[in-house]
Amino acid sequence: MSWLNHEMAAKWRQEGKRYAADVNEFIRVGMESEWQQEQSEPKQDERPKLAKDIFRMIQEANQAGEMEQLRREIPAAFWPDIRADSYT
């Protein structure tokens, strides 16, 4: 499994969980207060910074036919990838 960078994959998963939790909390507070409670916007998703390396791992996992392992290590997330500047 030469395509897998465990540290990068862990960062991807951790940041995805952090961002989702922040957005969910923002929405929960907003809905409970009928959007009257002032609150800060959630911190931006930092996964676009990782997208180039993640994309490379996805390509290599596809070439190796290791889709199950890929899905476990790098859960699908569409929009951080499309915001990356360049994959090549």
Secondary structure, 3 states (H helix, E strand, C coil): CCCCCHHHHHHHHHHHHHHHHHHHHHHHHHHHCCCCCCCCCCCCCCHHHHHHHHHHHHHHHHHHCCHHHHHHHCCCCHHHHHCCCCCC
